[in-house]
């Protein structure tokens, strides 16, 4: 299998942590319900490809995301090796109860940077969402869990348009104050460009949210995900969210297309000499295998090039 030519560049990290979201953020947006045995095999194959942080599922009510109704069953089916992080998304205290019962050690919560998306996704206002998050985070921390905070609509909202940087900073800083160890900045509808990425990371730093606590989560709707990721790496970010095969979108925002494909990310990072621990050939094979179960080809350009 062809590999990228290695050419190092100045101002980039030596290693990047890939936060794989395909099993959760990817599959939640599929029309078809994927069998739990297939999901479990998908996660095992991702581990075998070298991914060590895999967000496996979400304890959201099945009414809202029926594709993830088998969350507890999936976790029971998995027997992951030590050293592999398997966080799950929880929307509220009820979700946390289910996660704790399943023996989860790391969770993520999902906040909105805009009023409209907070109402549509969380059925709350921008401020009210924190009344829901606070007891969930406090209980999780008391139980010894690590808590990640997602911030959606950081760069644009399909209903509100441009999102003020100050508004994103305020939401992100409040999640940091709650105790979230990591804060993932989401370009939910894929409209960001590198200048916006620089501005937001800089503004967060001025507000006391250091780059060491940040991750980036780009969608590729306008073909900007890799450019935005490289920009974030130059600003000091070392954790990048991506989805094997480019699976995913957002069930509450129709204009949101797939996540940055993990294969596309690894191709770029391998070419820059940035270590990830991921075996690209095994990953491409995994996404090709998954595409047969989904009945459609992977949108990843690297998967298309190497598996075609």
N, C-alpha and C positions, 0 to 999 in steps of 0.2 A: 504494500500500500504506500502510495506517495506520501512524503512528509514535507513540511515547509522548510525552506532553507533558513538556517539559524543566523540571524543578524541582530546583535544586541543594539539597544538604543539607550541613550542617557536619560536619567531622571525617572526610571521605572523601578518598581519593587522587584526583589529577587524571587519572591514567591507570592502567589495569589491563592486565597481560599475560594473555591467554587461552592456556592450554596445552591445545591441542586433542588429545583422546585417542580420538576416534571411530574412526579407521582402525585402531587397535590394540585398545584396551580395549573399544571398541564392537563391532567385528566378531568379536573372539575368542569372544564369548558367543552368537553366532548358531548355530542348528542347521544351517543350510545353508552350504555352502562357496561363498563369493562368488568369481567369476572374477577373476583377477589384473588383467585389463584394466579391469574395473569398479572395482576398488580404486584403480588408478592414476588413473582419471578422477575418482574421488571426491576423492582428494588434490589433484589439479589444481584442481578446483572449489572446494575449501576455500581454496586459495591465492588464487584469483581473487576470493573473497569477502573477502579481506583478512587471513586468519589467517597469522601468520608463525612460529608454533611448532606443529608438527604431529607427534605421535608416530606414526610410520608403521606399525610392525610390531614383532614380537618374534622373537628367535632362540632360541626355546624348542624343545625336541624335538617333532617333529610328532606323536609318540604322545600327548603330553599336550594339545596345542592344535592339532589338525589344521587348523583354520581359518587358521592362520598358517604353514602349511608352505611357502608360496611367498614367504617373506620376501626371500630373495636375488633372486628373479625380479622381485618388485615394485620393489625399489630400483634394479635395472637399468633398469626401464621408466620410472622417474621422471627428469625433467630439470628440477629445481626452480631457480627464479631465485635469485640471490645475495641474502642477507639473510633467507632462509627457513631456519629451524632444523628439522631432521628427525631427532630422536633416535629410538633404538630401545631396546626393553627387552632386556636380556640376563640370563639366570638364573645363569650361571656362566662359567668360563674357556672352555669349549667354545663357548658362545654368543658370547663376546667374540672368539674366533678368527674366527668367521663374520662378525661385525660389522666387524672390521678388514679382512678380505678384501674386504668390500663397500664399503670406503672411508668408513664411518660416522665422523662427527666428534663425536658426542655420544651417550652411552648412559644408561640408567637401570637401577637394580637394585631388587629388590622384597623388602623385609624384612617380618617380622611382629612385632607388638607383643605377641602372645600365644603361649603354648607350643603349644596345640592346633593353631592355624592354621599355625604353623611346621612341625609334623609333617605336616599334611595337604597343605600347599602346597609345602613345600620339603624334606620328608622329613628334617628335622633338628630339634634342640631350639632353644630360644630363643637359647642361647649358641652352639651349633654353627653356626648360620647365618652367624655372622661369620667363621668359619674358611673358609667358601666365598666370602664377599664380599671378604675382605682381598686375596687375590692378584689377583682380578678387578679391583678398584678400583686397586690399585697398578700393575698392568700398563696399565690404561687411562690413568691419569694420566701414566705414563712415555711413553706414545704420544701425549700431547698432547690426549687427549679430555677433554671435560667430563663429569662424572658426577653424575647426579641420584639421590637416594635416596627411594624410596617407603616409607612406613611404613603397613602395613595394620592394620585392627582397632583404630584409635586410641580409639574411643569405645564399643565394644561388640563382643562376640564371640558367635556363635550357640551355641557350646558352653560357654564359660566365663562368659558374662554380662557384667557390668560389668567394665571394664578399669581398674585403678588408674592414675592420672595419672603416678605416679612410674615405673611400668613403661614407659609410652610415652616419657617423658622419657629414660630410660636408653637405650632402643633408638635413639631419634633422635639423642641426643648421641654415641653410638658411631659412627653413620653420619657425623656431622659430623666427628668426629675422623679417620675414614678418609680424608676429603677430598671428600665429596660437596658440590658447590657449592650445591645446592638440595635441600630436604627437603619432600616432599609428604605432608601429614598426611591419611590416608585414613579416611573414615567408611564402611567397606566394606559394612556392612549398613544404613546410613542411619538410625541410631537417635539420633544426636546432637541436642542442643538448644543454643541460644546460650550458656547459662551454662557448659556444658562446653567450648565453643570458647574462651571467655574464659579459663577456668581453665588449659587446656592451653597456650595461647600464653603466658600469664603465667608458668607454671611453666618453660617452655622458656627464656624470657628470663632467669629467675633462675638457670638452669643454664648460661647463657652462649651459648645458641643464639638469636641475634637474629632479630627478625621479618623482617629483610631477606633471610634465607636460607630463609624458609618459603613454601610454597604450600599451598593447601587443595584437597581432593578429596572432594566430598560426593556421596553417592548419595541419591536422593529417595524411598526406600522409605516413609517416614512423612511425606512432604511438607514436610520441613524444610530442604532443600538451599539454597534462596534465602535464607531467614532466617539460616541458619548462615553463608552466604557474606557477607552484608551485615555480620554481626557481625564476621567475620574482617577485613573491609576497615576497619571502625572501629578494630580493634586494630592496624592498620598493614600487614596483608598486601596485596601488590599483584600476586600471581600466583595465578590460579584455574584449576584443571583443569575441563574440561567436554567434553561429547561432542555433536557435531552430531546433532540430531534426538533426543537423549536415549538414544542407543544404549548398550547395555552392561549389565554386571552383574559377576559374578565366577564363573568356572566351578567354583571350589572352595567356594563358599558359596551354597547354593541360596536363602537368604533375601535375597540381595543383588539388588535390582532395578536399574533403569537409573541411569546417571550423571545429574548435573545437565545439562540440555539447554543447549547453547551459545546457542540462540536465546532461551531464557528468561532466561539470564544477560545477553545483549546488550540485550534489551528493558529490563531493570531498569537496567543501566548507562547506556544511552542516555537514559533518563528522568532519571537523576541527573546527567547532563552529564559522565560519566566517559568519557574517550576510550579506545577499543580498536582503532580502525582497521578494524573489521569492518563490512561492508555487510550489514545484516540481511536485505534483500530477496533478495540473491544467496544468502545462507546458507539461507534458507527454501526457495528454489528447489532448492538442492542437496540438502537433506534430503528434500524431496518426491520428487525424482528417485531418491534412494537407496532410499526406501521402496518404490518400484515394483519395484526389483531384489530387495528382501528379501521382497516379497509381503505386507507388513503396514503399517499406518499408523504414523506417527511418534508416540511418546508425548508429545512436546513440546507443551505447551499453546499456546505461541506459534505453532508450525507449524500446529497444528490451527485456530487462530483466523485466521491470515493466509492460509493456503492452502485453507481450507475453502470 
